[in-house]
């Protein structure tokens, strides 16, 4: 029982830490006048699209930008992938 309580506390702590880390969001959309931001499997506009994000969607930036691209994960929504870096803003949507 004690191990279960410790494991539950660790899981709750991880969820709270992940929630606090969500400080980036989709602030701009694709330049093709779409109403979404494309998430791609590789950092290239010609790469396969794996997801579409709506404005103000929270994302977690993973690692450093590569050229003009940044790798993101979407909390609670696999898969993550690459987005054009200028479309992601830090902080909370206004």
C-alpha positions in Angstrom: 0.0 0.0 0.0 2.8 2.4 0.9 4.4 1.8 -2.6 1.1 2.6 -4.2 0.8 5.9 -2.4 4.4 6.8 -3.3 3.8 5.9 -7.0 0.5 7.9 -7.0 2.3 10.9 -5.5 5.0 10.7 -8.2 2.5 10.5 -11.0 0.6 13.5 -9.6 3.8 15.5 -9.3 4.7 14.6 -13.0 1.3 15.8 -14.2 1.6 19.1 -12.3 5.1 19.7 -13.6 4.0 19.0 -17.2 1.1 21.4 -16.8 3.4 24.1 -15.4 5.8 23.6 -18.3 3.2 24.4 -20.9 4.3 27.9 -21.6 4.2 27.9 -25.4 1.3 28.1 -27.7 0.3 28.4 -31.4 0.1 32.1 -32.1 0.3 32.1 -35.9 -1.0 29.8 -38.6 0.3 28.5 -41.9 1.1 31.1 -44.5 -1.3 29.3 -46.9 -4.2 31.0 -45.2 -5.3 27.8 -43.5 -7.1 27.9 -40.2 -4.5 25.6 -38.6 -0.8 25.0 -38.1 0.7 21.9 -39.7 2.8 19.6 -37.6 5.3 17.7 -39.8 7.3 14.6 -39.4 10.6 16.4 -40.3 11.7 20.0 -40.3 10.6 20.8 -43.9 7.5 22.2 -45.6 7.5 19.3 -48.0 7.5 16.7 -45.1 4.4 14.6 -44.3 1.8 16.4 -42.1 1.1 14.4 -39.0 -1.2 16.7 -37.1 -3.0 20.1 -37.4 -3.1 22.5 -34.5 -5.7 25.2 -33.8 -4.8 28.7 -32.7 -3.9 29.0 -29.0 -3.1 25.3 -28.7 -0.6 24.7 -26.0 2.6 22.9 -27.0 5.9 21.9 -25.4 9.0 22.9 -27.3 11.6 20.1 -27.3 15.2 21.0 -27.8 16.7 23.8 -29.8 15.3 25.1 -33.1 16.7 23.5 -36.3 17.0 26.2 -38.9 13.5 27.8 -38.9 11.8 24.8 -37.3 11.2 23.6 -33.8 10.2 20.2 -32.5 7.0 20.2 -30.3 4.9 17.8 -28.4 1.2 18.3 -27.9 0.1 17.5 -24.3 -2.3 14.6 -24.4 -2.2 14.3 -28.2 0.4 12.2 -29.9 2.2 12.5 -32.2 4.4 15.5 -32.0 6.5 16.8 -34.7 8.0 19.9 -36.3 6.4 23.3 -36.8 7.7 26.5 -38.3 9.3 28.2 -35.2 7.8 31.7 -35.8 4.3 30.2 -35.3 5.0 29.4 -31.7 5.0 32.1 -29.0 6.0 31.9 -25.4 3.6 32.5 -22.5 -0.2 32.4 -22.5 -2.6 33.5 -25.3 -4.0 37.0 -24.8 
